[in-house]
Amino acid sequence: MRATWREKNARQWISELSDRIGVAGWAALAVTPALAAEVDQHGAAVRDILLLGVEGAGAVAAVVLLASYARGLLDHSPDFSPTSWLGVRLMAICQLAHAHDVRPLSVVDLPDAH
C-alpha cells in the first residue's frame, strides 16, 4: 500500500512528537509498570474518542487521525512533561500511531475487545 502525502506528513509529525517525548519519557515507560498501564488506558480512551466521535474514522489512516488529535491537544497546551497527563496521552498516541500506521483504527484491533 502506498502512503499518501497526508499519511507521510502525519507519520513525520508523530516521529517528531516521539522525539519530543524523549529518551527519558520512553525509558520511564519501559521501567515503570504503573506508567505503562496508564499509557494503555489513555490509548484505549483515545481509540474510543476517535472511533466513536469522529464520523468516518474507520476509513482514515490511523496515523492521520492520531496526529490531528495530538496537534489539537498541543494547540491548547504546548508544554508537557512525559509523566504529566498530557505527556502520557501523547505517549499513548505515538504507540497507537506506530501500531496502526496507515491502517484505520478498528474495534477489532482493540486488545480488550470481546
BANULUM-695573 format. One record per residue: residue number from 1; z, x, y of N, C-alpha, C, CB in turn. Coordinates in nm, 3 decimals, padded with zeros to 5 digits. Atoms other than C-alpha are relative to their C-alpha. Glycine has a CB too. Layout:
<sites>
SITE, n, n_c3, n_c1, n_c2, ca_c3, ca_c1, ca_c2, c_c3, c_c1, c_c2, cb_c3, cb_c1, cb_c2
SITE, NUM, Z, X, Y, Z, X, Y, Z, X, Y, Z, X, Y
...
</sites>
This chain:
<sites>
SITE, n, n_c3, n_c1, n_c2, ca_c3, ca_c1, ca_c2, c_c3, c_c1, c_c2, cb_c3, cb_c1, cb_c2
SITE, 1, 00.000, 00.084, -00.118, 00.000, 00.000, 00.000, 00.000, 00.089, 00.124, 00.122, -00.096, 00.000
SITE, 2, 00.011, -00.077, -00.123, -00.098, 00.137, 00.337, 00.091, -00.059, 00.107, -00.147, 00.004, 00.049
SITE, 3, -00.093, 00.046, -00.104, 00.167, 00.117, 00.609, -00.075, -00.024, 00.131, 00.114, 00.102, 00.021
SITE, 4, 00.059, 00.032, -00.129, 00.071, -00.042, 00.939, 00.063, 00.087, 00.109, 00.018, -00.151, 00.033
SITE, 5, -00.053, -00.072, -00.114, 00.126, 00.116, 01.280, 00.144, -00.043, 00.030, -00.090, -00.022, 00.124
SITE, 6, -00.133, 00.055, -00.029, 00.425, -00.113, 01.332, 00.103, 00.052, -00.102, -00.003, -00.155, -00.002
SITE, 7, -00.090, -00.049, 00.105, 00.578, -00.008, 00.999, 00.028, 00.150, 00.017, -00.061, -00.027, -00.139
SITE, 8, -00.020, -00.144, -00.022, 00.524, 00.363, 01.072, 00.095, 00.024, 00.116, -00.134, 00.070, 00.027
SITE, 9, -00.090, -00.015, -00.115, 00.690, 00.328, 01.413, 00.143, -00.041, -00.035, -00.051, -00.084, 00.118
SITE, 10, -00.133, 00.045, 00.041, 00.980, 00.133, 01.264, 00.067, 00.104, -00.089, -00.008, -00.137, -00.073
SITE, 11, -00.053, -00.101, 00.091, 01.024, 00.393, 00.990, 00.045, 00.124, 00.079, -00.106, 00.040, -00.106
SITE, 12, -00.035, -00.115, -00.084, 01.024, 00.673, 01.251, 00.127, -00.029, 00.080, -00.116, 00.035, 00.096
SITE, 13, -00.117, 00.036, -00.079, 01.277, 00.487, 01.465, 00.127, -00.002, -00.087, -00.020, -00.137, 00.066
SITE, 14, -00.114, 00.002, 00.093, 01.506, 00.430, 01.164, 00.040, 00.144, -00.035, -00.034, -00.079, -00.130
SITE, 15, -00.029, -00.140, 00.030, 01.479, 00.801, 01.079, 00.076, 00.066, 00.116, -00.131, 00.077, -00.028
SITE, 16, -00.069, -00.053, -00.118, 01.582, 00.890, 01.435, 00.141, -00.057, 00.010, -00.079, -00.030, 00.128
SITE, 17, -00.134, 00.061, 00.000, 01.873, 00.645, 01.410, 00.088, 00.068, -00.104, -00.010, -00.152, -00.027
SITE, 18, -00.074, -00.069, 00.106, 01.980, 00.806, 01.084, 00.045, 00.138, 00.048, -00.085, 00.011, -00.128
SITE, 19, -00.036, -00.129, -00.057, 01.973, 01.144, 01.258, 00.110, -00.014, 00.104, -00.123, 00.067, 00.063
SITE, 20, -00.101, 00.024, -00.104, 02.178, 00.999, 01.543, 00.137, -00.028, -00.061, -00.043, -00.117, 00.091
SITE, 21, -00.127, 00.022, 00.071, 02.444, 00.882, 01.296, 00.059, 00.135, -00.038, -00.022, -00.090, -00.127
SITE, 22, -00.040, -00.139, 00.020, 02.457, 01.246, 01.198, 00.059, 00.031, -00.136, 00.096, 00.037, 00.102
SITE, 23, -00.055, -00.050, 00.126, 02.578, 01.456, 00.913, 00.145, -00.046, -00.019, -00.008, 00.154, -00.005
SITE, 24, -00.141, 00.041, 00.010, 02.940, 01.369, 00.992, 00.013, -00.145, -00.047, 00.070, 00.018, 00.135
SITE, 25, -00.005, 00.141, 00.040, 02.873, 00.995, 00.958, -00.038, -00.020, -00.145, -00.091, -00.083, 00.088
SITE, 26, 00.045, 00.014, 00.139, 02.680, 01.025, 00.633, 00.097, 00.068, -00.096, -00.140, 00.058, -00.017
SITE, 27, -00.098, -00.068, 00.084, 02.936, 01.273, 00.494, 00.125, -00.087, -00.018, 00.039, 00.136, 00.060
SITE, 28, -00.116, 00.090, 00.009, 03.221, 01.034, 00.576, -00.029, -00.115, -00.095, 00.038, -00.054, 00.139
SITE, 29, 00.039, 00.109, 00.089, 03.033, 00.758, 00.397, 00.005, 00.046, -00.146, -00.140, -00.051, 00.036
SITE, 30, 00.007, -00.051, 00.137, 02.986, 00.976, 00.088, 00.137, 00.024, -00.062, -00.079, 00.129, -00.003
SITE, 31, -00.132, -00.035, 00.056, 03.355, 01.065, 00.051, 00.109, -00.103, 00.027, 00.044, 00.132, 00.056
SITE, 32, -00.101, 00.102, -00.034, 03.530, 00.751, 00.177, -00.039, -00.132, -00.064, 00.015, -00.015, 00.154
SITE, 33, 00.037, 00.125, 00.069, 03.514, 00.461, -00.071, 00.017, -00.125, 00.086, 00.083, -00.015, -00.124
SITE, 34, -00.021, 00.118, -00.085, 03.655, 00.215, 00.183, -00.114, -00.015, 00.101, 00.136, 00.009, 00.074
SITE, 35, 00.112, 00.005, -00.094, 03.382, 00.305, 00.432, -00.127, -00.043, -00.072, -00.021, 00.138, 00.068
SITE, 36, 00.118, 00.040, 00.078, 03.116, 00.273, 00.161, 00.003, -00.150, -00.028, -00.006, 00.079, -00.134
SITE, 37, -00.012, 00.144, 00.024, 03.248, -00.075, 00.077, -00.028, -00.078, 00.127, 00.140, -00.034, -00.054
SITE, 38, 00.025, 00.067, -00.128, 03.243, -00.169, 00.444, -00.149, 00.001, 00.034, 00.081, 00.068, 00.114
SITE, 39, 00.145, -00.009, -00.024, 02.881, -00.048, 00.476, -00.072, -00.100, -00.090, -00.052, 00.145, -00.025
SITE, 40, 00.061, 00.098, 00.091, 02.788, -00.256, 00.170, 00.017, -00.143, 00.052, 00.062, 00.012, -00.141
SITE, 41, -00.024, 00.134, -00.055, 02.949, -00.565, 00.328, -00.088, -00.025, 00.122, 00.149, -00.017, 00.037
SITE, 42, 00.087, 00.013, -00.117, 02.761, -00.505, 00.652, -00.145, -00.019, -00.045, 00.013, 00.123, 00.092
SITE, 43, 00.136, 00.013, 00.051, 02.439, -00.464, 00.454, -00.029, -00.141, -00.049, -00.023, 00.098, -00.113
SITE, 44, 00.017, 00.138, 00.048, 02.489, -00.800, 00.285, -00.007, -00.098, 00.117, 00.115, -00.039, -00.095
SITE, 45, 00.001, 00.088, -00.117, 02.562, -00.963, 00.621, -00.133, 00.010, 00.075, 00.116, 00.035, 00.095
SITE, 46, 00.127, -00.020, -00.070, 02.251, -00.812, 00.780, -00.113, -00.068, -00.078, -00.031, 00.151, 00.019
SITE, 47, 00.103, 00.066, 00.081, 02.033, -00.929, 00.489, 00.005, -00.151, 00.020, 00.018, 00.034, -00.150
SITE, 48, -00.014, 00.144, -00.019, 02.174, -01.280, 00.524, -00.049, -00.043, 00.138, 00.146, -00.043, -00.018
SITE, 49, 00.042, 00.034, -00.137, 02.122, -01.284, 00.901, -00.151, -00.001, 00.010, 00.060, 00.099, 00.101
SITE, 50, 00.146, -00.011, -00.013, 01.762, -01.171, 00.872, -00.074, -00.098, -00.090, -00.044, 00.141, -00.031
SITE, 51, 00.070, 00.091, 00.091, 01.664, -01.376, 00.567, 00.018, -00.146, 00.037, 00.049, 00.022, -00.141
SITE, 52, -00.028, 00.140, -00.029, 01.831, -01.697, 00.677, -00.024, -00.036, 00.146, 00.142, -00.032, -00.036
SITE, 53, 00.009, 00.030, -00.142, 01.800, -01.665, 01.054, -00.131, 00.035, 00.067, 00.107, 00.069, 00.069
SITE, 54, 00.128, -00.039, -00.059, 01.452, -01.523, 01.108, -00.111, -00.068, -00.078, -00.018, 00.157, 00.000
SITE, 55, 00.109, 00.071, 00.066, 01.165, -01.755, 01.030, -00.110, 00.097, -00.040, -00.057, -00.111, 00.092
SITE, 56, 00.106, -00.086, 00.051, 00.905, -01.579, 00.817, 00.045, 00.139, -00.039, -00.106, 00.011, 00.102
SITE, 57, -00.052, -00.134, 00.032, 01.133, -01.284, 00.737, -00.052, 00.052, -00.134, 00.152, -00.003, -00.002
SITE, 58, 00.047, -00.041, 00.131, 01.008, -01.280, 00.379, -00.142, 00.053, 00.000, 00.009, -00.114, -00.094
SITE, 59, 00.139, -00.048, -00.007, 00.659, -01.190, 00.497, -00.015, 00.124, 00.087, -00.090, -00.110, 00.055
SITE, 60, 00.002, -00.115, -00.090, 00.754, -00.896, 00.721, 00.064, 00.118, -00.072, 00.073, -00.031, 00.134
SITE, 61, -00.059, -00.121, 00.058, 00.823, -00.538, 00.612, 00.146, 00.012, 00.043, -00.080, 00.126, 00.041
SITE, 62, -00.143, -00.011, -00.029, 01.198, -00.487, 00.589, 00.029, 00.101, 00.110, 00.077, 00.038, -00.125
SITE, 63, -00.025, -00.103, -00.098, 01.184, -00.169, 00.794, -00.026, -00.050, 00.142, -00.085, 00.122, -00.029
SITE, 64, 00.031, 00.055, -00.132, 01.029, -00.360, 01.086, 00.111, -00.094, 00.046, -00.136, -00.073, -00.002
SITE, 65, -00.109, 00.092, -00.034, 01.291, -00.637, 01.079, 00.128, 00.077, 00.032, 00.025, -00.099, -00.114
SITE, 66, -00.125, -00.074, -00.015, 01.576, -00.390, 01.042, -00.001, 00.086, 00.126, 00.024, 00.088, -00.121
SITE, 67, 00.008, -00.080, -00.124, 01.455, -00.161, 01.322, 00.015, -00.090, 00.122, -00.136, 00.077, 00.006
SITE, 68, -00.011, 00.093, -00.113, 01.419, -00.460, 01.554, 00.144, -00.047, 00.018, -00.092, -00.121, -00.022
SITE, 69, -00.140, 00.045, -00.005, 01.767, -00.585, 01.467, 00.089, 00.112, 00.056, 00.050, -00.043, -00.141
SITE, 70, -00.083, -00.113, -00.046, 01.922, -00.239, 01.519, -00.025, 00.029, 00.148, -00.029, 00.125, -00.085
SITE, 71, 00.030, -00.024, -00.142, 01.742, -00.193, 01.851, 00.069, -00.104, 00.087, -00.152, -00.003, 00.025
SITE, 72, -00.070, 00.104, -00.075, 01.885, -00.525, 01.967, 00.148, 00.029, 00.012, -00.020, -00.135, -00.067
SITE, 73, -00.141, -00.037, -00.006, 02.235, -00.410, 01.877, 00.024, 00.112, 00.100, 00.051, 00.041, -00.139
SITE, 74, -00.017, -00.115, -00.090, 02.189, -00.082, 02.062, -00.033, -00.033, 00.145, -00.088, 00.114, -00.046
SITE, 75, 00.026, 00.044, -00.136, 02.049, -00.261, 02.367, 00.128, -00.048, 00.067, -00.105, -00.112, 00.002
SITE, 76, -00.125, 00.055, -00.054, 02.391, -00.424, 02.409, 00.111, 00.104, 00.005, 00.045, -00.118, -00.083
SITE, 77, -00.104, -00.102, 00.007, 02.599, -00.120, 02.318, -00.060, 00.130, -00.052, 00.118, -00.047, -00.091
SITE, 78, 00.073, -00.118, 00.044, 02.414, 00.212, 02.312, 00.088, 00.112, -00.057, -00.078, 00.054, 00.114
SITE, 79, -00.089, -00.106, 00.048, 02.719, 00.429, 02.235, 00.083, -00.050, -00.117, 00.092, 00.049, 00.114
SITE, 80, -00.079, 00.037, 00.118, 02.892, 00.427, 01.898, 00.047, 00.126, -00.069, -00.083, -00.089, -00.096
SITE, 81, -00.040, -00.107, 00.091, 03.083, 00.645, 01.658, -00.035, -00.049, -00.140, 00.155, 00.035, 00.014
SITE, 82, 00.041, 00.042, 00.134, 02.987, 00.645, 01.290, 00.098, -00.094, -00.069, -00.019, 00.121, -00.085
SITE, 83, -00.097, 00.087, 00.067, 03.309, 00.470, 01.189, 00.038, -00.124, 00.081, 00.123, 00.078, -00.030
SITE, 84, -00.023, 00.124, -00.076, 03.307, 00.204, 01.463, -00.075, -00.114, -00.068, -00.046, 00.016, 00.149
SITE, 85, 00.070, 00.115, 00.059, 03.190, -00.148, 01.380, -00.151, 00.019, 00.012, 00.042, -00.132, 00.070
SITE, 86, 00.143, -00.019, -00.023, 02.851, -00.069, 01.532, -00.055, 00.114, -00.086, -00.027, 00.027, 00.147
SITE, 87, 00.045, -00.112, 00.082, 02.824, 00.266, 01.354, -00.015, -00.038, -00.146, 00.096, 00.115, 00.013
SITE, 88, 00.005, 00.046, 00.139, 02.899, 00.105, 01.019, -00.118, -00.095, -00.019, 00.133, -00.070, -00.041
SITE, 89, 00.113, 00.093, 00.007, 02.647, -00.171, 01.088, -00.133, 00.076, -00.001, 00.005, -00.100, 00.118
SITE, 90, 00.122, -00.079, -00.007, 02.382, 00.086, 01.178, -00.023, 00.080, -00.128, 00.006, 00.093, 00.120
SITE, 91, 00.016, -00.068, 00.129, 02.451, 00.286, 00.861, -00.053, -00.096, -00.105, 00.135, 00.060, -00.046
SITE, 92, 00.048, 00.100, 00.096, 02.401, -00.032, 00.660, -00.148, -00.030, 00.023, 00.083, -00.129, 00.011
SITE, 93, 00.140, 00.027, -00.033, 02.074, -00.098, 00.841, -00.089, 00.115, -00.050, -00.017, -00.020, 00.152
SITE, 94, 00.078, -00.115, 00.047, 01.950, 00.255, 00.767, -00.014, -00.001, -00.152, 00.066, 00.132, 00.046
SITE, 95, 00.006, 00.006, 00.146, 02.039, 00.219, 00.400, -00.096, -00.108, -00.048, 00.139, -00.023, -00.059
SITE, 96, 00.091, 00.108, 00.038, 01.860, -00.115, 00.374, -00.145, 00.039, 00.028, 00.035, -00.128, 00.075
SITE, 97, 00.136, -00.039, -00.035, 01.555, 00.026, 00.551, -00.055, 00.102, -00.100, -00.005, 00.058, 00.142
SITE, 98, 00.046, -00.100, 00.096, 01.537, 00.322, 00.315, -00.021, -00.062, -00.138, 00.101, 00.115, -00.009
SITE, 99, 00.013, 00.064, 00.132, 01.584, 00.099, 00.010, -00.121, -00.092, -00.008, 00.126, -00.079, -00.032
SITE, 100, 00.107, 00.101, 00.003, 01.324, -00.163, 00.107, -00.129, 00.048, 00.064, 00.046, -00.124, 00.069
SITE, 101, 00.114, -00.054, -00.074, 01.089, 00.022, 00.346, -00.099, -00.110, 00.037, -00.070, 00.109, -00.083
SITE, 102, 00.100, 00.098, -00.043, 00.769, -00.183, 00.374, 00.004, -00.129, -00.081, -00.138, 00.061, -00.009
SITE, 103, -00.016, 00.126, 00.074, 00.868, -00.441, 00.112, 00.083, -00.096, 00.085, 00.067, 00.024, -00.141
SITE, 104, -00.085, 00.096, -00.071, 01.010, -00.761, 00.259, 00.139, -00.007, -00.064, -00.065, -00.141, 00.000
SITE, 105, -00.132, 00.029, 00.056, 01.379, -00.831, 00.220, -00.013, -00.123, -00.088, 00.107, -00.022, 00.114
SITE, 106, 00.007, 00.114, 00.090, 01.440, -01.074, -00.062, 00.137, -00.027, -00.060, -00.102, 00.025, -00.111
SITE, 107, -00.125, 00.038, 00.065, 01.733, -01.265, -00.206, 00.004, 00.056, -00.141, 00.017, -00.154, -00.002
SITE, 108, 00.008, -00.052, 00.136, 01.614, -01.148, -00.548, 00.050, 00.145, -00.006, -00.144, -00.008, -00.052
SITE, 109, -00.042, -00.140, -00.004, 01.687, -00.787, -00.442, 00.148, 00.019, 00.024, -00.076, 00.071, 00.105
SITE, 110, -00.141, -00.015, -00.032, 02.046, -00.857, -00.349, 00.079, 00.034, -00.125, 00.054, -00.128, 00.063
SITE, 111, -00.076, -00.037, 00.118, 02.286, -00.682, -00.587, 00.103, -00.104, -00.041, 00.069, 00.130, 00.023
SITE, 112, -00.100, 00.100, 00.033, 02.535, -00.968, -00.566, -00.059, -00.140, -00.019, 00.105, -00.004, 00.107
SITE, 113, 00.064, 00.130, 00.021, 02.277, -01.248, -00.610, 00.018, -00.043, -00.144, -00.150, 00.005, 00.036
SITE, 114, -00.023, 00.052, 00.137, 02.347, -01.468, -00.911, -00.104, -00.104, -00.033, 00.142, -00.060, -00.014
</sites>
